[in-house]
Amino acid sequence: MSDVTIDTNRTAARRPDADAPEPGAANWLKAGIGLVGMVVVVWAIINLFLAFGYYPEKFHGKVVIGILAIIAGVGGPAVLFYFLNMFVEGLPRRLSGRVIPYAFLLPGLGLMSIMLIYPAIQTINYSFANEDSSKYVGFDNYRTIFGDKDFRESIFNNLLWLIIVPAIVVAIGVVVAVLADKLSKRGEQISKSIIFVPMAISFVGASAIWGLVYAYNNKGQTQIGLLNALYTKLTDNPQTWYQISTARLNSLLLMVILIWLQVGFSMILLSSAIKGVPEDTLEAARIDGASEWQIFWRVVVPQIKGTMITVYITVVILVLKVFDIVYVSTNGAYKTNVIANLFFNKLFADNQAGQAAAIVVILLLAVTPVLIYQVRHFRREEMA
């Protein structure tokens, strides 16, 4: 019995005692250094970027500011995560394992809160204030904008954009993707490259390009605008295309610009989805006597439906925020205004910060259901 007792005691001595401290329990100093280091890094980065804004003359030029911004923007997060890792490793092992996923998500969530959530809350707050945000006026801003003819016109125009642009972008994207898939490999690459090129152009640049297409000169002068050059072959009277508010033709011409820009995006995603359709199902449909048209509608479309919805929702969100094209082309004149451009003019031209904030809140409320649907759609796609 004594030998057994001795052996048992020796074994117990070799095993970690239940009452012994956890392996990480002695590292509180390490955790403290990590915590202090994180605070110092965040404080230094914030103050450095504030100094860029308030005291640029102290940095002797924009080049120096740019170099320091790159160093701080890249090196700062690296040092921050170094101290964050030190802090997590310094915690007791059991606590460290639970904290580590949230710890490394915290900087990203914090930045998102500063850049997105806080401004959104502040905007909602300012929407209940007067023109210089010095006094609360209740719902006066909302009553004013809903009674404003320009606002109602902007809402109507945005609805037109929502109805027309996403549907046409998806439709043309599907057609181009299907036709390009029928070409040789070289022909497909060339055609897709040409159609995708507008995606590299900014909205302002595209508006300037199409401004030349819609350009107008007086009757008798040489028409440098492509559309008027063709139109005057049929009639002698050139047309001021942006000023035609009848049937919202000018708004439709602005929509053409966005469609031209986004078809490449739609084509690339839908082409990938079409190539992912199993050849076995296509061959089975052909053996069963289905025509190419029937194969497209009954075999291909159901299998790329998820991608089509994704493209459609993405373009819907873009359309709700459309601003550059309208601002550069007409600045909302001739009944072409949209919500984002109305907000810009209210804030910077009319100096009505309260009404501008109310318009943004309404736009935010309009986008939110679409975003919620998109997130749920992505989740369903992942689970499928």
C-alpha positions in Angstrom: 0.0 0.0 0.0 2.8 2.4 0.9 4.5 1.8 -2.5 1.3 2.4 -4.3 0.8 5.6 -2.2 4.3 6.8 -3.0 3.9 6.2 -6.7 0.6 7.9 -6.7 2.0 10.9 -4.9 4.9 11.0 -7.3 2.5 10.9 -10.3 0.5 13.7 -8.7 3.6 15.7 -8.3 4.4 15.3 -11.9 0.9 16.4 -13.0 -0.2 20.0 -12.9 -2.0 20.6 -9.7 -5.7 21.5 -10.0 -5.1 24.5 -7.8 -2.0 25.7 -9.7 -2.3 28.9 -11.7 -3.2 28.6 -15.4 -0.2 28.9 -17.7 -1.1 32.4 -18.7 -2.0 33.7 -15.3 1.5 35.0 -14.6 1.5 37.2 -17.7 -0.7 40.1 -16.5 2.3 42.4 -17.0 2.5 41.4 -20.6 -1.3 42.0 -21.0 -0.9 45.4 -19.3 2.0 46.4 -21.7 -0.2 45.3 -24.6 -3.2 47.4 -23.4 -1.1 50.5 -22.8 0.6 50.0 -26.2 -2.7 49.9 -28.0 -3.9 53.0 -26.3 -0.7 54.9 -27.2 -0.8 53.7 -30.9 -4.5 54.8 -31.3 -3.8 58.1 -29.6 -0.8 58.7 -31.8 -2.5 57.8 -35.1 -5.6 60.0 -34.3 -3.4 63.0 -33.3 -1.2 62.6 -36.3 -4.1 62.7 -38.8 -5.7 65.6 -36.9 -2.3 67.4 -37.3 -2.4 66.8 -41.0 -5.8 68.6 -41.2 -5.2 71.5 -38.7 -1.4 72.2 -39.1 -0.4 71.1 -42.6 2.2 73.9 -42.7 4.3 72.2 -40.0 4.9 69.2 -42.3 6.6 71.2 -45.1 4.5 70.1 -48.0 1.9 67.6 -49.2 4.6 65.1 -50.2 5.7 64.7 -46.6 2.1 64.4 -45.4 1.5 61.7 -48.0 4.5 59.7 -47.0 3.7 60.0 -43.3 0.1 59.1 -44.0 1.2 55.9 -45.8 3.6 55.0 -43.0 1.0 55.7 -40.3 -1.8 54.0 -42.3 0.2 50.8 -42.9 2.5 50.7 -40.0 0.0 52.0 -37.4 -2.4 49.0 -37.7 0.6 46.6 -37.8 1.9 47.9 -34.5 -1.6 48.1 -33.1 -2.2 44.4 -33.8 1.2 43.6 -32.3 0.2 45.1 -29.0 -3.3 43.6 -29.3 -1.7 40.1 -29.7 0.5 40.8 -26.7 -2.5 41.8 -24.7 -4.4 38.6 -25.6 -1.5 36.3 -25.0 -1.0 37.9 -21.6 -4.5 36.9 -20.4 -5.2 33.5 -18.7 -5.3 30.7 -21.3 -9.0 30.0 -20.9 -10.0 33.7 -21.1 -7.5 34.2 -24.0 -9.2 31.5 -26.1 -12.6 33.2 -25.7 -11.4 36.7 -26.2 -9.1 36.3 -29.3 -11.8 36.2 -32.0 -13.5 39.4 -30.7 -10.2 41.1 -30.0 -9.0 40.9 -33.6 -12.4 42.0 -34.9 -12.5 45.0 -32.5 -10.2 47.4 -34.5 -12.3 46.8 -37.7 -15.6 47.2 -35.9 -14.3 50.3 -34.1 -13.1 51.9 -37.4 -16.5 51.0 -39.0 -18.3 52.6 -36.1 -16.3 55.8 -36.3 -16.6 56.0 -40.1 -20.2 54.8 -40.6 -22.3 54.3 -37.5 -21.4 57.5 -35.7 -21.9 59.7 -38.8 -25.2 58.0 -39.4 -26.4 58.7 -35.9 -25.1 62.3 -36.1 -26.9 62.8 -39.4 -30.2 61.6 -37.9 -29.6 64.0 -35.0 -29.0 66.9 -37.3 -32.1 66.2 -39.4 -34.1 67.5 -36.4 -32.1 70.7 -36.2 -32.2 74.1 -38.1 -30.1 75.2 -41.1 -26.9 75.6 -39.1 -27.6 72.8 -36.6 -27.7 75.2 -33.6 -31.3 74.5 -32.5 -33.7 71.7 -32.7 -36.8 72.2 -34.8 -38.5 68.9 -34.5 -40.0 67.4 -37.7 -40.0 70.8 -39.5 -37.3 69.7 -42.0 -39.2 66.6 -42.9 -42.5 68.6 -43.4 -40.6 71.1 -45.5 -38.9 68.6 -47.9 -42.1 66.5 -48.3 -43.9 69.6 -49.3 -41.2 70.6 -51.7 -41.9 70.1 -55.4 -38.3 69.4 -56.2 -38.1 66.6 -53.6 -41.2 64.9 -55.0 -39.8 65.2 -58.5 -36.5 63.8 -57.3 -38.3 60.8 -55.7 -40.2 60.2 -59.0 -36.9 60.3 -61.0 -35.2 57.9 -58.6 -38.1 55.5 -59.0 -37.7 55.7 -62.8 -34.0 55.0 -62.4 -34.8 52.1 -60.1 -37.3 50.6 -62.5 -35.3 51.0 -65.7 -31.5 50.8 -65.0 -31.1 47.6 -62.9 -33.4 45.6 -65.2 -31.7 46.7 -68.4 -28.2 46.2 -66.9 -29.1 42.6 -65.9 -30.8 41.9 -69.2 -28.0 43.2 -71.4 -25.4 41.5 -69.2 -27.1 38.1 -69.6 -27.4 38.6 -73.4 -23.8 39.7 -73.8 -22.6 36.9 -71.5 -24.5 34.2 -73.5 -23.4 35.5 -76.9 -19.8 35.9 -75.8 -19.9 32.3 -74.5 -20.7 31.1 -78.1 -17.5 32.8 -79.5 -14.1 31.3 -79.8 -11.8 31.8 -76.8 -9.9 34.6 -78.4 -13.2 36.3 -79.6 -14.7 36.0 -76.1 -11.7 37.6 -74.5 -11.6 40.5 -76.9 -15.4 41.2 -76.8 -15.5 41.0 -73.0 -12.5 43.3 -72.7 -14.1 45.9 -74.9 -17.4 45.8 -73.0 -15.7 45.9 -69.6 -13.5 48.9 -70.4 -16.2 51.5 -69.3 -15.9 50.1 -65.8 -12.5 51.7 -65.5 -13.9 55.1 -66.2 -15.2 57.3 -63.4 -18.8 58.6 -63.4 -17.6 62.1 -64.0 -15.4 61.0 -66.9 -18.3 59.0 -68.4 -20.6 62.0 -68.1 -18.0 64.1 -70.0 -17.7 61.5 -72.7 -21.5 61.2 -73.2 -21.7 65.0 -73.0 -19.9 65.0 -76.3 -22.3 62.4 -77.7 -25.3 64.7 -76.7 -23.5 68.0 -77.6 -25.6 70.7 -79.3 -24.7 73.5 -81.7 -27.0 76.0 -83.2 -28.7 75.3 -86.5 -26.4 75.8 -89.4 -23.3 75.1 -87.4 -21.3 71.8 -87.5 -22.7 69.3 -85.1 -19.9 67.8 -83.1 -22.2 65.7 -81.0 -22.7 62.2 -82.4 -26.4 62.1 -81.7 -27.1 65.5 -83.3 -24.9 64.6 -86.3 -27.1 61.6 -87.0 -30.3 63.4 -86.1 -29.7 66.3 -88.5 -29.4 63.8 -91.3 -33.1 63.1 -90.8 -34.2 66.7 -89.9 -32.6 70.1 -90.2 -33.1 71.0 -86.5 -30.5 69.8 -84.0 -31.9 68.9 -80.5 -30.9 70.1 -77.1 -31.1 66.6 -75.6 -30.6 67.4 -72.0 -33.4 70.0 -72.1 -36.1 67.6 -73.3 -38.2 67.0 -70.2 -41.1 65.6 -72.3 -41.6 61.9 -71.4 -38.5 62.3 -69.2 -36.3 61.7 -72.3 -33.5 63.6 -70.8 -33.5 61.4 -67.7 -33.5 58.3 -69.9 -30.4 59.7 -71.7 -28.7 60.1 -68.4 -29.6 56.5 -67.5 -27.9 55.3 -70.7 -24.6 56.5 -69.2 -25.0 54.4 -66.0 -26.1 51.4 -68.1 -23.0 51.8 -70.3 -20.8 51.8 -67.2 -22.4 48.8 -65.4 -23.0 46.4 -68.2 -19.4 45.2 -68.0 -19.8 44.4 -64.3 -23.0 42.5 -65.0 -21.5 40.6 -67.9 -18.5 39.4 -65.9 -20.5 38.0 -63.0 -23.2 36.5 -65.2 -20.7 35.0 -67.6 -19.0 33.2 -64.7 -22.4 31.9 -63.5 -23.2 30.6 -67.0 -19.9 28.8 -67.3 -20.7 27.2 -63.9 -23.9 25.5 -65.4 -23.1 21.8 -65.7 -22.7 20.6 -69.3 -24.5 17.4 -68.4 -27.8 19.3 -67.8 -27.4 21.1 -71.1 -26.7 17.9 -73.0 -29.6 16.2 -71.3 -31.9 19.0 -72.4 -30.7 18.8 -76.0 -31.2 15.0 -76.1 -34.7 15.5 -74.8 -35.4 17.8 -77.8 -35.3 21.2 -76.1 -34.4 24.1 -78.3 -31.7 26.6 -77.4 -34.3 29.1 -76.4 -36.0 26.6 -74.1 -32.6 25.5 -72.7 -31.8 29.1 -71.9 -35.0 29.9 -70.1 -35.6 26.5 -68.4 -32.1 25.3 -67.6 -29.6 28.2 -67.6 -31.7 31.0 -66.1 -32.9 29.0 -63.0 -29.3 28.1 -62.3 -27.9 31.6 -62.6 -30.9 33.2 -60.8 -28.9 33.8 -57.6 -26.2 35.7 -59.5 -28.8 37.7 -61.4 -30.4 38.8 -58.1 -27.0 39.7 -56.7 -26.2 41.9 -59.7 -29.7 43.5 -59.6 -29.5 44.4 -56.0 -26.0 45.8 -56.4 -27.1 48.1 -59.2 -30.3 49.1 -57.2 -28.1 50.3 -54.4 -25.9 52.2 -56.8 -28.9 53.8 -58.5 -30.3 55.0 -55.1 -27.0 56.8 -54.6 -26.5 58.1 -58.1 -25.2 61.6 -58.1 -22.1 62.3 -60.3 -23.8 61.7 -63.6 -26.7 64.1 -62.9 -24.5 66.7 -61.2 -22.0 66.9 -64.1 -24.6 66.7 -66.9 -27.5 68.9 -65.8 -27.2 69.6 -62.0 -30.8 68.5 -61.7 -32.2 71.0 -64.2 -34.9 70.3 -66.7 -36.7 67.8 -64.3 -33.7 65.5 -64.0 -32.9 65.9 -60.3 -32.4 62.9 -58.0 -32.2 62.6 -54.3 -28.4 62.6 -53.9 -28.0 65.7 -56.1 -30.9 67.4 -54.2 -29.0 66.7 -51.0 -25.8 68.2 -52.4 -27.5 71.4 -53.5 -29.5 71.8 -50.2 -26.3 71.5 -48.2 -23.7 73.5 -50.3 -25.8 75.8 -52.4 -28.8 76.6 -50.1 -26.9 76.2 -46.8 -29.8 74.1 -45.4 -27.9 71.5 -43.3 -31.1 70.4 -41.5 -33.0 69.7 -44.7 -30.0 68.1 -46.3 -29.6 65.7 -43.3 -33.4 64.9 -43.5 -32.9 63.9 -47.2 -30.0 61.7 -46.3 -32.1 60.0 -43.6 -34.8 59.3 -46.1 -32.3 57.9 -48.5 -30.8 55.7 -45.7 -34.3 54.4 -44.9 -34.8 53.6 -48.6 -31.5 51.7 -48.9 -31.8 49.7 -45.6 -34.5 47.2 -46.7 -32.5 46.5 -49.9 -29.3 45.9 -47.8 -31.2 43.5 -45.4 -32.6 41.6 -48.4 -29.1 41.4 -49.9 -27.6 40.0 -46.7 -30.3 37.4 -46.4 -29.9 36.5 -50.0 -26.2 35.9 -49.6 -26.8 33.7 -46.5 -29.3 31.6 -48.5 -26.8 31.3 -51.3 -24.1 30.1 -48.9 -26.4 27.6 -47.3 -27.6 26.2 -50.6 
